[in-house]
Amino acid sequence: MDTEIRRRYVKLQWKTLIILMIGYICYYFLRKNFSAAIPAMEATLGLSKVQLGTFLTLNGIVYGLSRMVNGILSDRYSKRILMSLGLLLSCIINLAICFSPRMNGLLNLLDGEGKATLGLVYLIGSLWILNGYVHGMAYPPIAAMMAHWFQPSELATKQSIWNASHSIGAGLVIALCGWMLSRFGYSAWNLCFIVPAVIAFFGAVLMFFSLKDTPEECGLPSVEALEVNPGVSEGESIKLSPERLRKFISRMVFRNPYIWSISIADFCVYVIRFTILEWGTSFLTQYKGLEIALAASIVAASELIGGVLGTLAAGWATDKLFKSHTLRSSALFTLGATLCFTAFWLIPSDAHWVWSAVAIVAASFFIYGPQALLGVSCSQYATRRASGSANGFCGIFCYGATVISGIGFGFLAGHPGFGWNAVFIVAIVFGFLGSIILGGCWNSPSNGYEKAQRVLSEL
C-alpha cells in the first residue's frame, strides 16, 4: 500500500471512529436518561421500585434479543442504515414518553392526585421496552464496522477509545438530567426525555450521511492490506455463499466455547455495571442520604472520569502489555471492579460522602475495562466476518443481566426485609464469579483467526 493511500486510510479510520462515538453518545442520551429520571418519576408519578425495575428488566431483555437479531442483520446488510434508523426511532419513542401524561382524558392515565394509573404504567413501560429493541440496532453494526475498519492488532485500543462513548454519553445525560431536576424540580421529569431526544436527532442525521460500512465503499482496499502479518486474517476475503456463511457463523459463534465463556462472564460484569448506572442515583440518595444533584454528579463523574479513563487504560494495557489478549486484562479489571464495589458497600454510613464517591468512580474505572474488551473479544474470537453475530449473541447475556439488576434489585431494594444491603451482596457475588470465569481463560489464544482458517477449509 503506497503512502498516499495509507494516509487516506488512517484519516478515514479516525473519521469513522469519531462519528461512531458521537452517534453512540446520542444513543446513550436516550437510554440512560430513564435511570436519571427514576427518583423523579417515583416521587411525581408514584411509580414503585418494582415497576421501575420491571421496565429496566424488560427493556434489557428485549435489547439483548434485538442485539442478536440485528447482529445477524449487520453481517448481511447496511450497518449505517441500521444505526441511523434505530436512533431516529428512539427519538420518537422518547418524545412519546415525555408527552404520555398529556394523553390523560383520551386515556385514563392519571388519578385524582395526579399519580400514574396502571394505564400510564403500561404505556410508559411498553414504550421503554420498544426503546430497548431499537437500541439493539446500534452496537452490533458498530462492532462489525470497527472490525472492518481496524486490524486485529489495534482493535482493542481503538474500540476502547470508541467505548468511551458509553461513559461520556451516560455521564453527560445523567449530569444534564440531574441539573434539570435540581433546577426545575421533580415535576419537570419529562425534560429528561425531550431534551436528549432533540440532541440525538442530529446524531442520527450525522451517522446516515457521514459513515461508510467498509473501506471498500471509499475506494480503499480491505483492512487486511494493513496487516503486518497478513496471515492472521487469511481467508477473510474469501466470498461465501449464504449457506456456507451460515455454517461459518454457527461454528465460530454458537459452537465456540470461548464465545460462551465471554458471554457468561459479560452477564456478571453487567450486573455490577447496571447496579451503578441504573440505580446509582437511587442508592446514593436513599442509602447514603445524599441530595439528588450530588448523587447525579457522582454517578456522572463515575462515567466521565472513571469510565472513560478505565476504558482507555484497559485498551492500552491489552494491546501493549497483554499482546491483544483481551481476556487476561478483562479478568484483572473485573476483579478490581468487584473489590472497589465491596469497599463502597463497607464504607460506614456516617463517613464523608467523598469516600463513597471515590469508591464508585474506582469501580466504574475497572468495570468499563471488561465492558469494552469483552465486545472486542467477541470480534477477535469470531473474526470480523462473524463479529456482528458474536456481539449480538453476547448481548443476550449482557442484557439478560437486567433480570438481576432490574426487577431483581428493584424487589430487593424495596423489600423491608432486604434493602440495599442485599443488592450490594448479590452484585459482589456476581463480580467474583465473572473474575473466576475470565481467569479460567487465561491461557486461551488471543484470537480466532487460525480457527477460522481451519473452519473455512472444511466448509
Steps between C-alpha positions, in 0.01 A plus 500: 500500500655832396540798734210705361249217532621418851467868600142511367427170672609631839304824453180310420558258788505787746202666334303177532605456861401855599160485328426161659584651839270798445221273380525268800518792743165605355368147546596517866323834533182305422579198716640620832268800526242260644734396783567865585126571504413205728494691833285775346256258333478306826415814697284682244307217335500261795673221307643228725853358496364167381317666209807703406722194538262304278533766230879472520493122490264466205683777316828315553366161394345640183820695435707184532273310259509795263880497506487136392258571214680814384839335541402246237352775281815712531710218353274505193359852450595868538638579844465873444127479431432274800677737739343819365149357488522366854601838641225682311237257631632543854454877470134446414449255789659734755277784385199270542603426861546871565150586389323183619334663808354766267285224353300482823137551410537312175617209717472452875864563587495713817289473816347787695832574673694509175665164563544235233223248448577153371419638155793743514724232652425267208542781245838621627616144556404394147673800346818434699497135396466609136788739559706197604444339162602799290814546711601149400546641150816684613775293659521193271531711183757720674705199616488356149598832345793536740622150407485596131687827548769397753743209499501248789830625643353845572133418549512493883652848519272654236181338626588605854526858376160460338364330811560821694180616328306283750640693793494840330138456392381361833696754703382799298134401496497415872665832581259683267194330647625549855547872433155535342330317788690706756425826315136441406391238754388139475182603318718582196598134453373511141791730410724195549341355187430791267836680527716190429267405212553835327878468536507139377307583183803682364716198581277279285534741208878513541539120496276451198682748278859458624571130558615224264462135593840386373821651355407348163201737479753786506706348221763363739629144536372286788665528841703182435731712285614683815600182683866464590430126510237446232466133594309599813188558294568278203177372354290794621478639149358176359144547383254256657158393382213566746502132601876489560481831689226355723719197579803722563305716746366189672851362553664828597220632723237257625732199530801696620578434873690829531197698383291321762754572776523865396122533496447347845778714647347808338171418675684530832679819393172664402341423837754727670496755217122534508487510879705820486356647183130417540465533878791731588296815553245297697731325746715810548192702598312229690785291650769767543261792556642734233312771314386417145733752336805364688399139437455566127836680492675202658347255252587739217859523627520122522416491130690801369812453713505138614337347194694693236840460666435136582399420144808667356730337756356156430543536124859622535589222747346235275696593188825608668533274803289195416570488123132542404391226744174658608391230743802542728453873548123447533554254785720743695271799442188304603668401825601864560142620445363241741747596775423872458125441513552292814692791651209735417257269679722476811555876535316612820182697443631791708821533295547806280330463162834542322605146598187351345556710189859380467395136535224533237731679256767232552246220447392663174866539397548125522158378380519688170817310410328163454184671380700627203744212457252212507334649193844514340550138607187399310633667186844343547385144569220497240713704248373802312286289268276391792566786744147641479341163577743433787436838662128454451512160669704641789249782529228255603708411806608859572149631512358183646683634805216750538290215640731531801583871491152614399197328649717291734673795659181706489332229710792467742546876547130556563454201732511593872678175586780541244573855385809635327738277697359194322547675165867564568567142619345343188690737268829421674444123470445534125814713473717231654335233282582699183861536614531124546354419155732745324799383702428146377561623143844642583688256273259522205623629158466875447265469200316252280654566159695173489184312588314694231749382240439138601123549496511660153709214367242251624193676357 
